[in-house]
Amino acid sequence: MSDFSNDENLDMEDDLIVFETEDGEEVTFVIEDYFFYNGDEYAILTEYDTETEIVKDEGSIVCRIDTTEDENGEETEEFVPVEDDDLAQKLIDIANAQLAEEDGEE
């Protein structure tokens, strides 16, 4: 689903997030990029193997980030997968274009 090229090894600085599947299995993802589109914040996530410490090259998923405050007034982020395949591909294209633009500026 993604055109993102991933470094085989992950830097410790990279963000990891763990999701639990319907079967109760934990799956770890690395957050490749954050960006805004139409007033919403999104992230591109790629599966990460914690045993081998390698980013899997099986495609990426796109999640909308919903920010809320908990009962203590602290912000929490919920990553909600984008279910619409056309929108997800459009968001990946936008993120790729932004990354290419940033790479060109360096």
N, C-alpha and C positions, 0 to 999 in steps of 0.2 A: 504493500500500500504506500510505501514511502520511498522517496529518492534520497533520503538522508544518508550520508556516508558516515559511518561510526568508527572512531578509533577503536582498535581491538581491545585495548586495555583502558580502564576507566580511571581518571584521576580521582583522588580522594575528595577533591573539592566539589565534584559533581553531586547533584541532588539525587537521592534515591527515595522512592516511595514504594510501599508495600500494599498490595491489594489482596483481599481474600476472595477466592472464587466461591461459587455456590456450593461446591463440594468441601469447603473449608480449607482448601489448599492456599498457601501464600505464594504470590508471584511478585517478584521485585522488578521495578522499572526504573530507568534512569530518565530524568527530565532533560531532554535535549535542548529545549528552547521554550521561552515564554513570549507571547506577543498578544496584541490587542486587535480585535476585528469587530466593527459595528458596536463599540462600547463594551464588549465582553472580553475578559481575559481568557486566553487559551494556553495550553501547554502541549508539546509534542513529547510523547513517552515511547521509549523503546525497552523491550524486555532485557533484563540483566541477570546473568547467572552468577549468583553470589559464591558458588563453590569454585568456579574457574576464574571469577572476576573478569568476565568477558561480556561485552554487549552483544546480544544475539542479533543476527542480521535477518530477522524474520518479518520485517516491516514495523511500522510505528502505529500508534494510536493517537488520536487527538482527543483531548479532554477540555471542557469548559471548566474554569475555576470559579466556584461560587464561594465568596468570602462572607462569613457571618461572625457574630460575636457570641461567645459562650456566656454562661451565667456569671463568670468572673470578669467579663468585659474584655477578654482576650480574643483576638481575631483567630479564626480557624478557617482553613481552606478545605473545600470538598472538591475532588476531581470527578467530574461527571463526563463519562465517555460520550462523544458525539455519535449518535446513532445513524444520522443521515449520511450515507456514503458519499453523495455528491458534495455536501457541505464539508465533510472531512477532507476530501481530496482538494477542494478549493482552499481550505485552511492550510493544508500541507504545502500547496503551491505558493501561497502567500508567505509562509514561513521560510521556504526555500529561497524565494526572491529576496526577502529581507536578509537572510544569511549571506547570499551572494553579494548583495550590496555592501554589507558590513565587511566582507572579505576584500572587496575592491577598494575600500577606504583605507585599509591598513598598509 
